[in-house]
Structure formats: C-alpha cells, structure tokens
C-alpha cells in the first residue's frame, strides 16, 4: 500500500495536522492511505504539531464561556494554540470549558502573578505591612513575613497558580501544561473576563 500514497495525500494531511511531511507520509503508510486513521496515528505519537513549534505563535484557539445556572456569574476566556486542528480536539475544548468554570468559581484577577495590577499589589502590601507591624516581631522577621504573605496573595489571585477546582492536587498551570503535552502544541491562556451581577464596573 505504501506505493499508492500520493504527494497530494501527504500535503493534505500536513495541512490538516501541521505535522512534518515525512511524519505524514509514515502515518499514511501505516494506516494504508486512510486519512482519518493517519490523523489518529499522528495524534497518538504527538507528531500532530507545527514543524517549527518554538517559532510559531499560538494564534488559533477558542473563546470559551460559562454562565452559572442562576445567571448571576458569567465568564469569557480566550485560549490559544498553534493550529485549528488542535483547537477542535476534545482535549482542547474540554480545557476551555474547565478553565471558564474554574474562573467563575475561584475568582482570579489575572492570568499570571506578573499580570496582577501593580496598584492592587501595592495596596495589599500596605495592608500586610500594617498587619505585620502589630506583631511586635523583629524587623528582619517582619520583612520575611511580608514577603511570604504577599507571595501567597499573588498566587491566590493569579489563575495559573490557583489549585484547579476539580482537582486541587494540580494547579491551573499544570493542567494547561498537561494538555499542551498531550496535543503536542503550545497552549496559552491569553485573557479572560469574569462578570458577576452587581459588581462595580
């Protein structure tokens, strides 16, 4: 069957999966020219990814959403990957839904700790400093306490550092990395917005 694999078939499979030409040819040979089976082979081996993964931007993906059953909380999230092929996979779609649900429940403020608003972090630091000042501890100890509490605050409010609501043994960052590894592409949480009825604008 290997002789019946045409260059056109290989090119079409490459277009659909983003995998390399030789990987596509091997997958088609292995699956006797059946494109669907070849796609399954590529996904299984993790080859269904862009040839130059590191050099490609994650500009495909989905806008995921979640509306709480009582209609009081809603979330929109932009989740990116490298190819439309991966964006349509069950793993990627499920991740999008899980993240939107998590955001509704855990109320993160930013994607990462570095993205937290500087004025919010400064305000929290002032509050922590005032708290620690009342402890009566030596200055060196107080500085360590402030640093630790501030780090805890940043992790609690940053999406990627939060424990996943469905499995608190892993963080959202771990969850995203796990899916990225499974689909063989760069997966990025670009941004999100959480609305709650009555929230100040």
N, C-alpha and C positions, 0 to 999 in steps of 0.2 A: 504493500500500500504506500510505502514511503515515496515511490516514484510518481505517484499521482498528485502529490502536494504541489500546487502551483504557487508562483511568486505572488499572485493576486490574493490567494487564500492567506498566505503569510502576512502580507501587507494589511489585509482586512482585520486579521486577528490582532496585529500590532496596534492598529488604530483603535480597536475596542478596549484593549487592556493596558497599553503603554509599555508592554514588555519588549525586550530586545528581539531582533529578527531571528537570531539563532534559537533563542528560547521558544519563540512562537513556532518555528519550524519543527523543533523537537517535540513540542506539545501536540502539534497536529499529526506528526508521525506516530506518536504514542497512542493517539486516540483515533487512528485510521481516518484522518481527514474530517472528523466530526468537530465542528467549531465549538459547540456547547461543551462537549467533553474536554476539548483543549483548554477552554476558559477555566473549567473546574481544575484541570491539571495545573495550570499556571497559578491559580489561587492557592491551591494546596501547597505548592512549593515556594510560595511567597515571591514568585517572579513577576506577578502582575503589578508592576510598578514602573515608574518612569526610569529610562536607562540612566539618566543623569539626575538621580534623585536629589542629591545635595544642591544641585544648581537650579532646580525648578522651584518656583514659588507655589504655595498652596492657595490657588485662586479658584478652585472648584469647591463644591460643597453644598450645604443646605442651610436654609433658615428654619430652625426648629421652633416649635411653640408648645406651650402648655397653658391651659386655663383650668384653674381649680374648680371642683364640682359646684361650689357655691357662687362662682362667678366673681369672687372678690379679689383673686390674685391671678395675674397673667404674666407670662414670660415669653420673650423672643430671644433667640440665640443664633449667632452666625458661627457655624462650624465648618472649617475648610479642610480640604485635602488636595491632592495633586491632579487627580483625573476624575472625570464624570463617571467613569466605570466604578470606581470605589465609592463615590458619593451615593450610588444607587444600591450598594450592598446592604444586606440586613444588618451587619455588624455596625456600619456607619450610621444607618438610620436609627438603630436602637440606641447608640451612644447619644445621638442628638436628643432623642426623647428623654433618656435618663438624665442628661445634663439639665434640660429645661425643668424637669420635675425637681431635681436637686436644688436648683436656684430658687424655685418657688418656696421650697421648704427651709433651706439653710440661709437665705438672705445675704449672699455675698455682695460686696460693694464693687469689686474689681476682679479682673481675670487673674492677675498675679499681685504679689505683695508690692512689687515695684510700681504697679499701676494705681495704687491707692492714692487718693487726693492728698497732696502734701499738707494742706491746711488741716485736714482731718487728723492726720498722724501727729502734727504739731499740737493740736488741741488735746489729743489723747495723752501725749507726753506731759503736757502741763498738768492734766488731771492726775496722772500716775505720780508725778513728782510731788504734788501736794499730798497725795495719799502716803507715799513713802517717807516724806518729811516728818510725819506724825509718828513713825515707827520708832524713832529715837535711836536707830542703828548708826554705826559709824559711816562716814561719807563714802568710803570705798565700797562698803556693803550696799549702801543705798543705790549707788550707780549701777551695780550688778543687778539689783532688784528692778530698777527702772528698765534696764536693757532687756531683761527676761520678760517682764510684763508687756513691754512694747512689742517684742518679737511674737509673743502669744497673741496679742491683739491683731497684729498684721496677718498672722496665719489664720486666725478665726474669720477674718473679713475677706480674705483672698480666695477665690474659687478653687484654684489649682491646689491649694494647701489644705482645703477642708476635707474631713473624712466623708466618704460617699455615704449618703443617707441609707442606701440599700445594703451597704457592706462597709461598716466603719473600720474594717481592718486595712482598707486601702484608701488612699487619697484620690481626689478627682484627677490630679496629675498622673497618678499611677494608672488609673482607669483609661485615660486618654493614651498614655504610652502603650498600654496593653493592646488597645485597638489598632494603634499605628503599627505595632509589630506584627499583628495578625494580618492586616490588609497590605503591609509592605509599602506604606507611603507615609509621608509627613502628614500628621493630623494636628490642626491648630484651632484652639478656641479663639476666635477673633474678637468678639464682643458680645455683650448681652444687655438686655434691659428688663427690669422687673417692675411691674406695676401692681400696686395694691390700692384698693378703693379707699379713698380718704387720705392717702399720702399727700404730703405737701409737694407742690410742683417745684 
